[in-house]
Amino acid sequence: MSTGWSTHRLLLLRELQLRGTITAVAAALNYSPSTVSQQLAQLEQEVGVSLLQADGRRVRLTAQGEAVAEHAARVLALEERVREDLDLDNPIPAPVRISALQTSARALLPRMLDMLAVSHPGLRIEAWVVPPEEGLFEVEARGFDLVIAEQYPGHTRERRPGLDRVTLGRDPIRLAVSPDSPIRSLEDAAEAPWIMEPVGTAVRTWSVQQCRAAGFEPDVRYSAADLLAQVRLISAGHAVGLLPEQLLAGDESPVRLIDLPGNPHRELFTAARESSRESPGIVAVRQALRQAFGDATAVFEDPHAMPHID
């Protein structure tokens, strides 16, 4: 009589399908690579077919391995839905692990946590500030439960299977310059030194395209993933840059904001696994984030709270 397949070992196979290498799986789950390899070998014995094959110094999934990994994804999703149903009767929802991009961590997380402390005082929130690309991947891989991400005009994010996406709202993007800068338009910034996010990010690609559409190639002298570092350099007059409005919530560094052609906005959204989107913790966090976003928008609609806008 055959035995059942281990859910834990199915998880490892699914992780390998997503992450690509045994080393990456081991690092993500805090195992040694040898332990992961041994568990996957045991899963092969349980299933009775070859799930892996050598590919140089690595391994890759066979066709049967891919089929079993897709089965593993369905099993894990079903287990998560059952846990969600059980959690409905729990007075304290299960902890929620959040991935947030830097601007949202600054403008939304503090207000969200204040509201949850009142509405769900026992709910444990864990948050990491990571790029949207990493956050979306890790939500699918179960490293996080919810991600706050962004997409820029004309640069939509891949819709990953099994993820439920909900729009938070739109955030204006403007040209930021120092308060005493003579620049009054994007075209005026053609000769200015620029600061942008690293090459390969969606916002870097979008920003360069805005400059090219205005008729010039930007002189990108500074690159920083830390947007607050960008604000500091811009405020001091060493660079100009394209910044989302939300980043400047409560920032004391003076900058002057200039409207861009077409008044572009970035879209902020949250994504959670479809199998957990109805869990009490995810629902509570999303409700609090919507309110926090509304509060942040109201602040920027107050002319006394905004940096100067041309």
C-alpha positions in Angstrom: 0.0 0.0 0.0 1.5 3.4 -1.1 1.9 6.1 1.5 0.7 9.7 1.0 2.9 12.5 -0.2 4.4 14.7 2.5 3.0 18.2 2.3 6.3 19.6 3.7 8.3 18.0 0.9 5.7 19.2 -1.6 6.4 22.7 -0.3 10.1 22.2 -0.9 9.4 21.2 -4.5 7.2 24.2 -5.1 9.9 26.4 -3.6 12.4 24.9 -6.0 10.1 25.6 -8.9 9.8 29.2 -7.9 13.3 30.0 -6.7 15.3 27.9 -9.2 18.1 26.5 -7.1 18.4 24.3 -4.0 20.7 26.9 -2.5 18.0 29.6 -2.8 15.4 27.3 -1.3 17.7 26.5 1.6 18.4 30.1 2.3 14.7 31.1 2.1 13.6 28.4 4.6 16.7 28.3 6.8 17.7 24.8 5.9 21.0 23.4 4.7 21.2 22.6 1.0 21.9 19.0 1.9 18.7 18.8 3.9 16.7 20.2 1.0 18.3 17.7 -1.4 17.6 14.8 1.0 13.9 15.8 1.4 13.4 16.1 -2.3 15.0 12.7 -2.9 12.6 11.3 -0.3 9.7 12.9 -2.2 10.8 11.2 -5.4 10.6 7.9 -3.6 7.1 8.7 -2.3 5.9 9.8 -5.8 7.6 7.0 -7.6 8.9 9.0 -10.6 11.9 11.2 -11.2 11.2 14.8 -10.2 14.6 16.3 -10.8 17.4 16.0 -13.3 20.9 17.3 -13.5 21.5 20.6 -15.4 25.2 21.3 -15.2 26.0 21.9 -11.5 22.4 22.5 -10.7 19.2 20.5 -10.9 15.9 21.3 -12.7 12.5 19.9 -12.6 11.5 17.2 -15.0 8.1 17.3 -16.8 6.8 15.1 -14.0 8.4 17.3 -11.5 6.7 20.4 -12.9 3.3 18.6 -12.8 3.9 17.6 -9.1 5.0 21.2 -8.3 1.8 22.6 -9.7 -0.1 20.0 -7.7 1.8 21.2 -4.6 0.7 24.8 -5.3 -2.9 23.7 -5.3 -2.4 21.6 -2.1 -0.8 24.6 -0.3 -3.5 26.9 -1.5 -6.2 24.6 -0.2 -4.5 24.2 3.1 -4.3 28.0 3.4 -8.0 28.3 2.7 -8.8 25.8 5.4 -6.6 27.7 7.8 -8.5 30.9 6.8 -11.8 29.3 7.6 -10.5 28.2 11.0 -9.2 31.6 11.7 -12.7 33.1 11.4 -13.5 31.8 14.8 -10.3 33.0 16.4 -10.7 36.3 18.3 -7.1 37.2 17.4 -6.3 36.8 13.7 -3.1 35.1 12.5 -0.1 37.4 12.1 0.3 39.3 8.8 3.7 39.7 7.2 3.8 42.8 5.0 6.2 43.9 2.3 6.1 47.6 1.6 8.0 49.9 -0.8 9.8 52.8 0.9 7.3 55.5 0.2 4.4 53.5 1.6 6.3 52.4 4.6 6.9 56.1 5.4 3.5 57.5 4.6 1.1 54.6 5.3 2.4 52.1 7.7 2.5 54.3 10.9 -1.1 55.4 10.3 -2.2 51.8 9.5 -0.6 50.5 12.7 -2.3 53.2 14.7 -5.7 52.2 13.4 -5.1 48.4 13.8 -4.0 49.0 17.4 -7.6 50.2 18.0 -9.6 48.0 15.7 -7.6 44.8 16.1 -5.4 45.2 19.2 -4.2 41.6 19.3 -3.2 41.4 15.6 0.5 41.0 15.1 2.0 42.9 12.1 5.5 42.2 10.8 6.7 44.5 8.0 9.8 44.7 5.7 10.8 47.5 3.4 11.7 45.8 0.1 11.4 46.6 -3.6 8.0 45.8 -5.2 9.6 43.2 -7.5 10.9 41.2 -4.5 7.7 41.7 -2.5 5.5 40.3 -5.2 7.7 37.3 -5.7 7.8 36.6 -2.0 4.0 36.8 -1.6 3.6 34.2 -4.2 6.3 32.1 -2.5 4.7 32.6 0.9 7.5 34.7 2.3 5.1 37.5 2.8 1.3 37.6 3.2 0.7 41.0 1.6 2.7 43.4 -0.6 2.2 47.1 -1.1 3.5 47.7 -4.6 3.4 50.3 -7.4 3.3 50.5 -11.2 4.1 53.5 -13.4 2.2 54.7 -16.5 2.9 52.4 -19.4 4.9 50.0 -17.2 2.3 47.6 -15.7 3.5 44.8 -13.4 3.2 41.2 -14.3 0.0 39.7 -13.0 1.3 36.7 -11.2 -1.0 33.7 -11.0 -2.7 33.0 -7.7 -2.4 36.6 -6.5 -5.4 38.9 -5.7 -4.6 42.6 -6.6 -6.5 45.5 -5.1 -5.9 49.1 -6.1 -5.1 51.5 -3.2 -5.1 54.7 -5.2 -3.1 57.0 -7.5 -0.1 59.1 -6.4 1.0 62.1 -8.5 4.6 62.3 -9.7 6.4 65.6 -10.2 9.8 67.1 -10.9 11.5 68.0 -7.6 14.1 70.7 -7.5 15.7 72.8 -4.8 13.7 75.8 -3.5 16.0 78.4 -5.2 16.4 76.5 -8.5 15.7 78.5 -11.6 14.2 75.4 -13.3 10.5 75.9 -14.0 9.7 73.0 -16.3 11.0 69.5 -17.2 12.6 70.9 -20.4 14.6 73.4 -18.2 16.2 70.4 -16.4 18.0 69.2 -19.6 21.4 70.3 -18.4 20.9 69.6 -14.7 22.5 66.7 -12.8 19.9 64.0 -12.1 19.3 61.4 -9.4 17.3 58.3 -10.1 16.7 54.8 -8.8 19.1 52.0 -10.0 19.2 50.8 -13.5 16.7 47.9 -14.1 13.9 49.3 -11.9 10.6 50.2 -13.5 10.7 53.7 -12.2 14.2 54.3 -13.6 13.0 53.2 -17.1 9.9 55.4 -16.8 11.9 58.4 -15.6 14.4 58.2 -18.5 11.5 58.0 -20.9 10.0 61.2 -19.5 13.2 63.0 -20.1 13.6 61.7 -23.7 10.0 62.6 -24.5 11.0 66.2 -23.3 13.8 66.1 -25.9 17.0 65.3 -23.8 19.0 62.5 -22.3 19.2 62.9 -18.6 22.7 63.3 -17.0 22.2 60.8 -14.2 25.1 61.4 -11.9 23.6 59.8 -8.8 21.8 56.5 -8.3 20.0 55.7 -5.0 17.3 53.2 -4.1 16.8 55.2 -0.9 14.3 57.9 -2.0 15.0 59.9 1.2 18.6 60.2 0.1 17.3 61.5 -3.2 15.2 64.1 -1.4 18.2 65.3 0.6 20.4 65.8 -2.5 17.6 67.5 -4.4 16.9 69.8 -1.5 20.6 70.8 -1.2 20.6 71.7 -4.9 22.9 69.0 -6.1 20.4 67.2 -8.4 16.9 67.1 -9.7 14.6 64.1 -9.8 11.1 62.7 -10.4 9.4 62.0 -7.1 6.0 60.6 -6.0 4.0 63.0 -3.8 3.6 60.4 -1.1 7.3 60.3 -0.4 7.2 63.9 0.9 4.6 63.3 3.6 6.1 64.9 6.7 9.5 65.4 5.2 11.2 68.5 6.4 13.7 68.9 3.5 12.4 71.8 1.4 11.9 71.1 -2.3 9.9 72.7 -5.0 7.6 70.5 -7.1 6.9 71.1 -10.8 4.0 69.5 -12.7 5.0 67.2 -15.5 3.3 67.1 -18.9 0.1 65.0 -18.7 0.2 65.1 -14.9 1.3 61.4 -14.5 0.5 59.3 -11.5 1.8 56.0 -10.3 -0.8 53.4 -9.1 -0.4 51.9 -5.7 -1.9 48.5 -5.0 -1.8 45.6 -2.6 -1.5 41.9 -3.6 -2.2 38.8 -1.5 -2.6 35.2 -2.3 -6.1 34.4 -3.6 -6.1 31.5 -1.0 -5.7 34.0 1.9 -7.4 37.2 0.7 -10.5 36.6 2.9 -8.5 35.9 6.1 -9.4 38.3 8.9 -5.9 39.7 9.2 -5.6 40.4 5.5 -9.0 42.0 5.4 -8.2 44.2 8.4 -4.9 45.3 7.0 -6.3 46.2 3.7 -9.1 48.2 5.3 -6.6 50.1 7.4 -4.4 50.8 4.4 -7.3 52.2 2.4 -8.0 54.6 5.3 -4.4 55.5 5.7 -4.1 56.2 2.0 -7.2 58.5 2.2 -5.7 60.3 5.1 -2.4 60.8 3.3 -4.2 62.1 0.3 -6.1 64.6 2.4 -2.9 65.9 3.8 -1.5 66.7 0.4 -4.8 68.3 -0.6 -4.1 70.9 2.2 -2.1 73.7 0.5 -0.5 74.5 3.9 0.9 71.0 4.2 2.4 70.7 0.7 5.8 71.6 -0.6 5.6 74.5 -3.1 4.2 73.4 -6.5 4.7 75.3 -9.7 
